[in-house]
Amino acid sequence: MPGTLFIVATPIGNLEDLTPRALCVLGEVDLIACEDTRHTRGLLNRFGITAKTISYHEHNERQRAEELGKLLEAGNNIAIVSDAGTPLISDPGFRIVSAAIKRGIQVIPIPGPAAFVAALIASGLPPDQFFFAGFLPARTTARRAILEELRPIPATLVFYEAPHRIAATLKDALNVLGDRTAAVARELTKVHEEIARGSLSELAQRFSAGARTRGEMVLIISGANKTESRAGAKSEDAPARLAARVSELESEGFDSKLALRKAARELGLKRAEAYRLMVAQKKRRSK
C-alpha cells in the first residue's frame, strides 16, 4: 500500500501554537521534508521528535518531488513542513503535492498557523472578502504595475513583505491606491508582536526609509470603494485603448512622451495614471 503525504502547518513564532494533531503526525511519519532541516530540527527537538528529515526548497524541489513520490509509492508516510506557518503559502511545496496527487497518493492537510490569516483577523479591516497576493515584486515598476491591477478589487488586499522593503511598498501603495485604511503586522505570536493601524500615509511615515524595522510583515489594505470599483470596471480596456492610440500617434510622427501625453488627454486620463497603464500593458505582453 502507498504511503500518505501530510501537509503540516507549524508555528509562526510561538511554539505553543503547534497543534496536538500536528505533533502526533510529526512523531509518527517515516520522513519529514523540511524547507530548512536545521530550522525544523530545533522545533522537533523541542518536542522530542526524532524522525528523519530531508531538505526541500525552491532550488531542489523538482528533484525532491520525484524522490519523495517514489518513497510514498513504496509505502512511506511523509510530512512536509515549511520554516513557519502553512506549507505552499508563499513557500515551496506545490510541486511535491502535485506530484503526489498525480501518483494517486493520498494528501492530507494538517491545518494550523498562517501569518496572513492571523494578521487579517486582527487588522480591523473587513475579513469577509479578501485577496491574498503573496509577496509584491521587489522592483518599483513591477510592484506599481501589480498594485494598479489590484486597485479596482473591492475585497481587502493582503500581502507579505520584507522589512527592508516595507517603506517603499507603503509609498507605492499610497501613490497607486490612494490614502486607504491599512495595517502592518509584524513579529506575530512573538514577544515583540506589533500591529500598526492607520491610513497608508500614516503608516508610510511610521515605516519611512531609515527607520529600523525587523521581522517578516503582513500588509493589509482596504479594498476599493464602489466608485473605484465601477471606474475600474469601465476602464478595463483602457490599457489596450491607450496603447493603441499611443501607437497611432507615434506612427504619425509624435515622440513617445508627447504621444502618451496626447493620448492620455484624449482618453481623460491623468498623465501618471496613463504611465502606470502603459507599464501594466507592457508587463502583460512580456508574460
VENGI-V564566 format. One record per residue. N is the residue number from 1. RES is the residue in one small letter. OMEGA is omega in radians with two decimals (NA if undefined). Layout:
BEGIN
n:N res:RES omega:OMEGA
n:N res:RES omega:OMEGA
END
This chain:
BEGIN
n:1 res:m omega:3.09
n:2 res:p omega:3.11
n:3 res:g omega:-3.13
n:4 res:t omega:3.06
n:5 res:l omega:3.12
n:6 res:f omega:3.05
n:7 res:i omega:-2.96
n:8 res:v omega:3.06
n:9 res:a omega:-3.13
n:10 res:t omega:-3.07
n:11 res:p omega:3.06
n:12 res:i omega:3.13
n:13 res:g omega:-3.12
n:14 res:n omega:-3.06
n:15 res:l omega:3.12
n:16 res:e omega:3.13
n:17 res:d omega:3.05
n:18 res:l omega:-3.04
n:19 res:t omega:3.08
n:20 res:p omega:3.13
n:21 res:r omega:3.11
n:22 res:a omega:3.13
n:23 res:l omega:-3.14
n:24 res:c omega:-3.12
n:25 res:v omega:-3.12
n:26 res:l omega:-3.14
n:27 res:g omega:-3.05
n:28 res:e omega:-3.09
n:29 res:v omega:3.14
n:30 res:d omega:-3.06
n:31 res:l omega:3.07
n:32 res:i omega:3.08
n:33 res:a omega:-3.01
n:34 res:c omega:3.03
n:35 res:e omega:3.07
n:36 res:d omega:-3.05
n:37 res:t omega:-3.12
n:38 res:r omega:3.13
n:39 res:h omega:-3.10
n:40 res:t omega:-3.14
n:41 res:r omega:3.09
n:42 res:g omega:3.10
n:43 res:l omega:-3.11
n:44 res:l omega:3.12
n:45 res:n omega:-3.14
n:46 res:r omega:-3.10
n:47 res:f omega:3.06
n:48 res:g omega:-3.13
n:49 res:i omega:-3.05
n:50 res:t omega:-3.10
n:51 res:a omega:3.09
n:52 res:k omega:3.13
n:53 res:t omega:3.07
n:54 res:i omega:-3.08
n:55 res:s omega:2.93
n:56 res:y omega:3.13
n:57 res:h omega:-3.03
n:58 res:e omega:-3.08
n:59 res:h omega:-3.11
n:60 res:n omega:-3.02
n:61 res:e omega:-3.13
n:62 res:r omega:3.12
n:63 res:q omega:-3.12
n:64 res:r omega:-3.13
n:65 res:a omega:3.12
n:66 res:e omega:-3.12
n:67 res:e omega:-3.12
n:68 res:l omega:3.09
n:69 res:g omega:3.13
n:70 res:k omega:3.11
n:71 res:l omega:3.10
n:72 res:l omega:3.12
n:73 res:e omega:-3.14
n:74 res:a omega:3.07
n:75 res:g omega:3.13
n:76 res:n omega:3.01
n:77 res:n omega:-3.04
n:78 res:i omega:3.02
n:79 res:a omega:3.00
n:80 res:i omega:3.12
n:81 res:v omega:3.01
n:82 res:s omega:3.14
n:83 res:d omega:3.13
n:84 res:a omega:3.08
n:85 res:g omega:-3.05
n:86 res:t omega:3.11
n:87 res:p omega:3.12
n:88 res:l omega:-3.14
n:89 res:i omega:-3.04
n:90 res:s omega:3.08
n:91 res:d omega:3.10
n:92 res:p omega:3.12
n:93 res:g omega:-3.07
n:94 res:f omega:-3.11
n:95 res:r omega:-3.14
n:96 res:i omega:3.13
n:97 res:v omega:3.13
n:98 res:s omega:3.14
n:99 res:a omega:3.13
n:100 res:a omega:-3.14
n:101 res:i omega:3.13
n:102 res:k omega:3.13
n:103 res:r omega:-3.13
n:104 res:g omega:-3.14
n:105 res:i omega:3.09
n:106 res:q omega:3.13
n:107 res:v omega:-3.08
n:108 res:i omega:3.08
n:109 res:p omega:3.03
n:110 res:i omega:-2.98
n:111 res:p omega:3.14
n:112 res:g omega:-3.04
n:113 res:p omega:2.98
n:114 res:a omega:-3.00
n:115 res:a omega:-3.06
n:116 res:f omega:3.11
n:117 res:v omega:3.12
n:118 res:a omega:-3.13
n:119 res:a omega:-3.09
n:120 res:l omega:-3.05
n:121 res:i omega:3.12
n:122 res:a omega:-3.04
n:123 res:s omega:-3.03
n:124 res:g omega:3.10
n:125 res:l omega:-3.05
n:126 res:p omega:3.14
n:127 res:p omega:-3.04
n:128 res:d omega:3.03
n:129 res:q omega:3.12
n:130 res:f omega:3.13
n:131 res:f omega:3.13
n:132 res:f omega:-3.05
n:133 res:a omega:3.13
n:134 res:g omega:3.12
n:135 res:f omega:3.01
n:136 res:l omega:3.12
n:137 res:p omega:-3.13
n:138 res:a omega:-3.10
n:139 res:r omega:-3.05
n:140 res:t omega:-3.08
n:141 res:t omega:3.14
n:142 res:a omega:3.13
n:143 res:r omega:3.13
n:144 res:r omega:3.13
n:145 res:a omega:3.11
n:146 res:i omega:3.11
n:147 res:l omega:3.10
n:148 res:e omega:3.12
n:149 res:e omega:-3.10
n:150 res:l omega:-3.01
n:151 res:r omega:-3.10
n:152 res:p omega:-3.06
n:153 res:i omega:-3.10
n:154 res:p omega:-3.12
n:155 res:a omega:3.05
n:156 res:t omega:-3.11
n:157 res:l omega:-3.09
n:158 res:v omega:-3.11
n:159 res:f omega:2.87
n:160 res:y omega:3.10
n:161 res:e omega:3.10
n:162 res:a omega:-3.08
n:163 res:p omega:-3.10
n:164 res:h omega:3.12
n:165 res:r omega:-3.02
n:166 res:i omega:-3.13
n:167 res:a omega:-3.14
n:168 res:a omega:-3.14
n:169 res:t omega:3.11
n:170 res:l omega:3.11
n:171 res:k omega:3.12
n:172 res:d omega:3.13
n:173 res:a omega:3.10
n:174 res:l omega:-3.11
n:175 res:n omega:-3.07
n:176 res:v omega:-3.02
n:177 res:l omega:-3.03
n:178 res:g omega:-3.03
n:179 res:d omega:-3.12
n:180 res:r omega:3.03
n:181 res:t omega:-3.06
n:182 res:a omega:3.06
n:183 res:a omega:3.06
n:184 res:v omega:3.13
n:185 res:a omega:3.13
n:186 res:r omega:3.11
n:187 res:e omega:-3.08
n:188 res:l omega:-3.13
n:189 res:t omega:-3.13
n:190 res:k omega:-3.08
n:191 res:v omega:-3.07
n:192 res:h omega:3.11
n:193 res:e omega:-3.13
n:194 res:e omega:3.01
n:195 res:i omega:-3.13
n:196 res:a omega:-3.11
n:197 res:r omega:3.12
n:198 res:g omega:3.07
n:199 res:s omega:3.11
n:200 res:l omega:3.13
n:201 res:s omega:3.12
n:202 res:e omega:-3.13
n:203 res:l omega:3.10
n:204 res:a omega:3.11
n:205 res:q omega:-3.11
n:206 res:r omega:-3.12
n:207 res:f omega:-3.08
n:208 res:s omega:-3.14
n:209 res:a omega:-3.12
n:210 res:g omega:3.10
n:211 res:a omega:-3.11
n:212 res:r omega:-3.13
n:213 res:t omega:-3.12
n:214 res:r omega:3.05
n:215 res:g omega:3.05
n:216 res:e omega:-2.99
n:217 res:m omega:2.99
n:218 res:v omega:3.12
n:219 res:l omega:3.13
n:220 res:i omega:-3.08
n:221 res:i omega:3.13
n:222 res:s omega:-3.12
n:223 res:g omega:3.14
n:224 res:a omega:3.04
n:225 res:n omega:-3.05
n:226 res:k omega:-3.13
n:227 res:t omega:3.14
n:228 res:e omega:-3.14
n:229 res:s omega:3.12
n:230 res:r omega:3.13
n:231 res:a omega:3.12
n:232 res:g omega:3.14
n:233 res:a omega:-3.14
n:234 res:k omega:-3.05
n:235 res:s omega:-3.13
n:236 res:e omega:-3.13
n:237 res:d omega:-3.11
n:238 res:a omega:3.13
n:239 res:p omega:-3.13
n:240 res:a omega:-3.14
n:241 res:r omega:3.13
n:242 res:l omega:-3.13
n:243 res:a omega:-3.14
n:244 res:a omega:-3.12
n:245 res:r omega:3.10
n:246 res:v omega:3.12
n:247 res:s omega:3.12
n:248 res:e omega:-3.10
n:249 res:l omega:3.10
n:250 res:e omega:3.10
n:251 res:s omega:3.11
n:252 res:e omega:3.07
n:253 res:g omega:3.10
n:254 res:f omega:3.04
n:255 res:d omega:-2.99
n:256 res:s omega:-3.12
n:257 res:k omega:-3.13
n:258 res:l omega:3.12
n:259 res:a omega:3.13
n:260 res:l omega:-3.14
n:261 res:r omega:-3.12
n:262 res:k omega:3.14
n:263 res:a omega:3.13
n:264 res:a omega:3.13
n:265 res:r omega:-3.14
n:266 res:e omega:-3.10
n:267 res:l omega:3.11
n:268 res:g omega:-3.13
n:269 res:l omega:3.01
n:270 res:k omega:-3.06
n:271 res:r omega:-3.13
n:272 res:a omega:3.12
n:273 res:e omega:3.12
n:274 res:a omega:3.12
n:275 res:y omega:3.14
n:276 res:r omega:3.13
n:277 res:l omega:3.13
n:278 res:m omega:3.12
n:279 res:v omega:3.13
n:280 res:a omega:3.13
n:281 res:q omega:3.12
n:282 res:k omega:-3.14
n:283 res:k omega:3.13
n:284 res:r omega:-3.11
n:285 res:r omega:-3.09
n:286 res:s omega:-3.11
n:287 res:k omega:NA
END
